[in-house]
Amino acid sequence: MFAYRLVLRYFFLMTILVLISGLWMFGINTSLTIEGTLSYYAPKSFYGLLETVSPHLFSMAVLVFILTHFFAIVSGVKQENFHLFSLYFFVLMLLFNISAFLITEAGIFFSILKVATTLLFTLFSFFAIYKLYKLN
């Protein structure tokens, strides 16, 4: 039981560090503003965006997969809430990655979507880690 908790806490710590560094780099590149996001993503080519989105899509999917499976095996979680949470988490991940392709020079809506999904995905991840840490 101790080894399980130790591994879980190490995973949480590493995930928090990855989320903070990712948000930090996003903030450096876009200033966490709509104009900054528009000016960063609009001039990128499809291939350039694909090079960025592919590893993000994979790593974020793995994070969602692992965190949602922790919720599935930890006792004290209502499964109805778990399924809804998993769906929101998955949709946020997809919107986060797809919105980069849709940002154009006049794409204010998708710039807002990119910033919003970035912040919401990060907050959902922190919330999931917090809940799992409290349950364990």
C-alpha positions in Angstrom: 0.0 0.0 0.0 2.9 2.4 0.8 4.5 1.8 -2.6 1.2 2.4 -4.4 0.8 5.8 -2.6 4.5 6.7 -3.2 4.2 6.0 -6.9 0.9 7.9 -7.1 2.3 10.9 -5.4 5.4 10.9 -7.6 3.2 10.8 -10.6 1.1 13.7 -9.3 4.2 15.8 -8.6 5.6 15.1 -12.1 2.2 15.9 -13.7 2.0 19.2 -11.8 5.4 20.2 -12.9 4.6 19.3 -16.6 1.4 21.3 -16.4 3.0 24.3 -14.9 5.9 24.3 -17.4 3.4 23.8 -20.3 1.3 26.7 -19.1 4.4 28.8 -18.6 5.6 28.1 -22.1 2.2 28.8 -23.5 2.2 32.1 -21.6 5.7 33.0 -22.9 4.6 32.4 -26.5 1.1 33.9 -26.4 1.1 36.1 -23.3 -2.1 34.2 -22.4 -4.0 36.8 -24.4 -6.3 36.5 -27.4 -4.1 38.8 -29.5 -1.0 36.9 -28.5 -2.5 33.6 -29.4 -3.7 34.9 -32.7 -0.3 36.3 -33.6 1.5 33.1 -32.5 -0.7 30.5 -34.3 -2.1 32.3 -37.4 1.2 32.5 -39.4 2.1 28.8 -38.7 1.7 26.4 -41.6 -0.3 23.2 -41.4 2.8 21.1 -41.2 4.2 23.4 -38.4 1.0 23.0 -36.4 1.0 19.2 -37.0 4.5 19.0 -35.6 3.2 20.8 -32.4 -0.2 19.1 -32.1 0.9 15.5 -32.6 3.1 15.1 -29.4 0.6 17.2 -27.4 -2.3 15.1 -28.5 -0.5 11.9 -27.6 0.8 13.2 -24.2 -2.5 14.8 -23.2 -4.4 11.6 -24.2 -2.1 9.6 -22.0 -2.6 12.0 -19.1 -6.4 11.9 -19.5 -6.3 8.1 -19.8 -4.2 7.7 -16.6 -6.1 10.2 -14.5 -9.5 8.9 -15.5 -8.4 5.3 -14.8 -7.2 6.3 -11.3 -10.7 7.6 -10.7 -12.1 4.3 -11.9 -10.1 2.2 -9.4 -10.1 4.5 -6.4 -12.9 3.8 -4.0 -15.2 6.7 -3.0 -15.9 8.0 -6.5 -19.4 8.1 -7.8 -19.2 6.5 -11.2 -21.9 8.8 -12.7 -19.8 11.8 -11.9 -16.7 10.0 -13.2 -18.1 9.4 -16.6 -19.2 13.0 -17.0 -15.8 14.2 -15.8 -14.1 11.9 -18.3 -16.2 13.2 -21.1 -15.5 16.9 -20.3 -11.8 16.1 -19.9 -11.6 14.4 -23.3 -13.6 17.1 -25.1 -11.3 19.8 -23.6 -8.3 17.9 -24.9 -9.7 17.6 -28.4 -10.8 21.3 -28.5 -7.4 22.4 -27.2 -5.6 20.6 -30.1 -8.1 21.2 -32.9 -8.5 24.9 -32.2 -4.9 25.6 -33.2 -5.6 24.5 -36.8 -8.6 26.8 -37.0 -6.9 30.0 -36.0 -6.6 32.4 -38.9 -5.8 36.1 -39.2 -9.5 36.8 -38.4 -10.1 33.8 -36.1 -10.8 35.6 -32.9 -13.3 32.9 -31.8 -10.8 30.1 -32.1 -8.1 32.2 -30.3 -10.5 32.6 -27.4 -11.3 28.9 -27.6 -7.5 28.1 -27.5 -6.9 30.2 -24.5 -10.0 29.0 -22.7 -9.3 25.3 -23.3 -5.7 25.7 -22.3 -6.7 27.2 -19.0 -9.6 24.8 -18.4 -7.6 21.7 -19.3 -4.9 22.8 -16.8 -7.5 23.5 -14.1 -9.3 20.2 -14.8 -6.0 18.4 -14.4 -5.2 20.1 -11.1 -8.7 19.4 -9.9 -8.4 15.7 -10.8 -5.0 15.5 -9.0 -6.4 17.3 -6.0 -9.4 15.0 -5.8 -7.3 11.8 -6.2 -4.8 13.0 -3.7 -7.6 13.6 -1.1 -9.2 10.2 -1.8 -5.9 8.3 -1.5 
